[in-house]
């Protein structure tokens, strides 16, 4: 099922759109979170991070979420999406930890490269100074 099925034109033919609008809002928010995490995992995978476990967790949460589409009861949808949202929040925290670790690695890698460049320049200058002294 797609969220486009829930729309004012179709729903108001039989009943008030209020409940349907609330259901669509809940589902759209959860779906947006899932898509955001999927994009973050894809980006981490592209930089060489093993995200298979996290992709498996997200796949499971997405399937659990999609089962919520099979009802029109707001309370039931809230009940079913609650644990999914908790799982997504937990997954987001784990991904944030990975991103923080990558950021720290990039920082210290840059510092190391800068120090190596400075050391290379110093060795070059020292060598040049010794060569000049030997010529004299």
N, C-alpha and C positions, 0 to 999 in steps of 0.2 A: 504494500500500500504506500501511497505517496501523500504527503501533506496537502498537495493541491486538491485532493478529493474533498478536503474540508474547506468549504468556501461559503460565503454568505448567500450567493445565488442558489446553490443546491440545497443547502441546509434549511433555509427559511421557507422552502416550499412546504415543509411539514411541521416545523417547530421554530422556536426562538433560536437565534444564532448564539446567544450568550454561552451556553454550555459547550457548544461546538467550538466557539472561539477560544474558550479557556483550554479545551483539550488541545487545539492546534498550537496555542502559545506554549504549553508545557512540552509538547512533542518537538516543536521547532527549536526551543532552547536546548533540549537534550541532544537533538540531532546536530545542532551547531557545535556543541562541545565535542561530540564524537568526531566530526569532520576536522575540527581544529587539532585535536590530538593526533588524528591520522596524518595530517600535514606535518606536524612536529616530528612524528616517528619517521616519516619518509625523509625529512631533512636530515635527521640524525643518521639514518641508514646510508644516505648519500655521502656522509663524511666518514663512514667506516665503522660506526657504532653498531654492535650487534643488538638489534631490537626485536628479535624473533619472539621472545617471551612476552614483551609488551604488546606486540601486534596480536599475539594469541589472546591476551587478556582483553584487548580492545575488541577483537572479533567476537569474543564471548559476550561482552557487555552490549555490543551492538545487536546481537541476536536476541538477547534478553529484552532489550529495549523495543525491538521490532514486534515482539509478542504483545506489547502494550497496545498496539494498533487494533487488536482484535476485540476491543470493547468500546463502549460509548459512555462509560461511567467515569466521571471526573475523579471520584474518590479512588476507584480502582487504578486508573492511570497514575495518579499521584503515588499510590501504594507501590505500583510496579516500577515506576521510574525513580523512586527514592533510592533504593539500593543501587540502581544503575548509576545515578548521579554520585553517590558515595564512592563507587568503584572508579568512576571517571576522575573524581577529585584525588583519590589515592594514586591513580596512574599519573595524573598531572604532577603530583609532588615528586614521584620517582623520576619522571622525565626532567623536571626542574633540577633535580640533583645531578643528573647526567650532564645537563647543559652547564651547570655551575662548574662541574669538574672539567668539562671541555674548555670553558672560559679560563680557568686557572692554568690548565696545561698550555693554552695559547699564550697567556701572559708570561709564564716562566720560560716557555720556549723562546719567546721574543727577547726576554732579558738575556738568556743564554747566548743567543745569536749576536746580540749587541755587544756583549762582553767578549765574545770570540773575535768580532770585527775590531774592537778597540785593541785587544791583545795582538792581533795580526798587524795592525798599524804600528803599534809600539815596537814589535819585533823587527818590522821592516825599517823603522827609523833607527833602531839600535844597530842593525846590520849595516845600514848606510853610514852611520857614524863610525863604526869600526873600520869599514873599508877606507874611509877618508883618512883616518888616523894612520892606517898601514901605509898609505901612499906617501904620507909626510915622513 
